[in-house]
Amino acid sequence: MQYKFYGCEKAKEIQAINHEYKIKTPLDLYDALLKIWCEYSCAPRMRNNWSEENPTLGQCSITAFLAQDIFGGKVFGVQRPSGDVHCYNEVDGKIFDLTSEQFQGEELNYENNPQQFREKHFEAKPEKKERYEYLKSELLKLK
């Protein structure tokens, strides 16, 4: 498979620290999530635009926090013109964004962005925690 998400070329160097899932690298996680991402896991405000052709749409924060569970590191957020924050991961200085393809070629600035914390995201939007839990449970089923 040819990967197109931001940081895919370095993602194969990142190894899982949590072996609860059958995932070794972010590439494995991306492959697994392609089977799981769906309209339900998409952010509610974007569901009308979600499609199998753009499966990463509205999946950023829940995907980034799940990746953090598996690989460690930190989650950062790019401020979007809409006021929303787009989340991505950094592990050992390597940045990857499993959901960058939703922007269809738009280049995001991955430098000097604020760290994001799941507690704040989940407190602000409880549905986000439900969607994150859904991804986790579906990922465990793939074992």
matplotlib code that plots the C-alpha trace (Angstrom):
import matplotlib.pyplot as plt

x = [0.0, 1.2, 0.7, 0.0, -0.6, 1.8, 4.9, 4.3, 7.9, 9.2, 6.2, 7.6, 10.5, 8.1, 7.4, 4.4, 5.0, 1.6, 1.1, -2.6, -3.4, -2.0, -0.3, 3.5, 3.9, 1.6, 1.4, -0.3, -2.6, -3.6, -4.3, -6.5, -8.3, -9.2, -11.5, -12.9, -13.3, -16.9, -19.7, -20.3, -16.6, -16.6, -17.1, -20.8, -20.5, -18.7, -20.8, -22.8, -19.5, -17.9, -17.5, -15.5, -13.5, -12.4, -12.4, -10.1, -12.6, -13.5, -11.4, -8.3, -8.4, -9.8, -7.2, -4.3, -5.2, -5.5, -2.1, -0.7, -2.0, -0.1, 3.1, 3.4, 4.6, 2.5, -0.5, -0.3, -2.9, -2.9, -5.3, -7.7, -9.2, -12.6, -11.4, -11.2, -7.9, -6.6, -4.7, -1.6, 1.2, 4.9, 6.9, 10.6, 10.8, 9.0, 5.7, 2.9, -0.7, -2.8, -5.8, -4.0, -5.5, -8.8, -7.4, -6.8, -3.4, -3.6, -0.3, -0.6, 2.0, 3.3, 5.7, 5.3, 1.7, 0.2, 0.1, -3.4, -4.8, -7.5, -9.1, -9.8, -11.1, -13.3, -14.6, -15.5, -17.2, -18.3, -19.3, -15.6, -14.8, -17.6, -16.1, -12.6, -13.9, -15.6, -12.3, -10.5, -13.1, -13.2, -9.4, -9.4, -11.8, -9.3, -6.8]
y = [0.0, 3.5, 5.8, 9.5, 10.7, 13.3, 11.7, 8.3, 7.9, 8.2, 6.4, 3.0, 3.8, 4.3, 1.2, 0.4, 0.6, -0.8, -4.3, -4.6, -4.2, -6.1, -2.9, -2.5, 0.8, 3.8, 2.2, -0.8, 1.5, 3.3, 0.0, -1.1, 2.2, 2.1, -0.8, 1.1, 4.7, 5.4, 8.0, 7.2, 7.8, 11.1, 14.4, 15.1, 18.4, 16.7, 13.6, 14.8, 15.1, 11.8, 9.2, 6.1, 8.2, 10.5, 8.2, 10.3, 13.3, 14.3, 11.6, 13.6, 13.9, 10.5, 8.9, 11.0, 10.0, 6.3, 6.6, 8.1, 5.1, 2.8, 4.7, 7.2, 10.7, 13.8, 15.1, 18.6, 20.7, 23.0, 25.9, 25.9, 29.0, 27.7, 28.0, 24.2, 22.4, 19.6, 17.0, 15.0, 13.0, 13.4, 10.5, 10.8, 13.9, 12.2, 13.8, 11.9, 12.7, 9.7, 11.9, 14.6, 13.2, 14.8, 18.1, 16.8, 18.3, 21.4, 21.8, 22.2, 23.8, 21.2, 23.5, 25.2, 24.1, 23.7, 20.4, 18.8, 16.9, 14.2, 15.3, 18.8, 17.4, 14.8, 17.2, 19.8, 17.3, 14.1, 12.6, 12.7, 10.3, 7.9, 8.0, 7.4, 4.4, 3.1, 3.1, 1.4, -1.4, -1.9, -2.1, -4.7, -6.8, -7.0, -8.9]
z = [0.0, -0.8, 2.2, 1.8, 5.3, 6.7, 8.2, 6.7, 5.6, 9.2, 10.7, 10.0, 12.4, 15.3, 17.4, 19.7, 23.4, 24.2, 22.9, 23.9, 20.2, 17.2, 16.1, 15.6, 13.7, 12.8, 9.3, 10.9, 12.9, 9.7, 7.9, 10.8, 11.1, 7.4, 8.4, 11.4, 10.6, 9.7, 9.8, 13.5, 14.5, 12.5, 14.4, 14.4, 12.7, 9.7, 9.4, 6.4, 4.4, 5.6, 2.9, 2.2, -0.3, 2.6, 5.6, 7.7, 7.8, 11.3, 12.9, 14.0, 17.8, 18.6, 16.2, 17.7, 21.3, 20.3, 18.5, 21.7, 23.7, 21.4, 20.6, 23.5, 22.7, 22.6, 20.7, 19.2, 17.5, 14.4, 14.7, 11.8, 10.2, 11.4, 15.0, 15.4, 16.2, 14.1, 16.1, 15.2, 16.9, 17.8, 19.1, 19.7, 17.5, 14.6, 13.5, 11.9, 11.2, 10.3, 9.3, 7.2, 4.0, 4.9, 3.8, 0.3, -0.3, 1.8, 3.7, 7.4, 9.7, 12.0, 13.9, 17.3, 17.9, 21.4, 23.1, 23.3, 26.2, 26.0, 29.3, 27.9, 24.6, 26.3, 28.9, 26.3, 24.0, 25.8, 22.4, 21.5, 24.3, 23.1, 19.6, 21.0, 23.0, 19.9, 17.9, 20.8, 21.1, 17.3, 17.1, 19.9, 17.8, 15.0, 17.1]

ax = plt.figure().add_subplot(projection="3d")
ax.plot(x, y, z, "-o")
ax.set_aspect("equal")
plt.show()
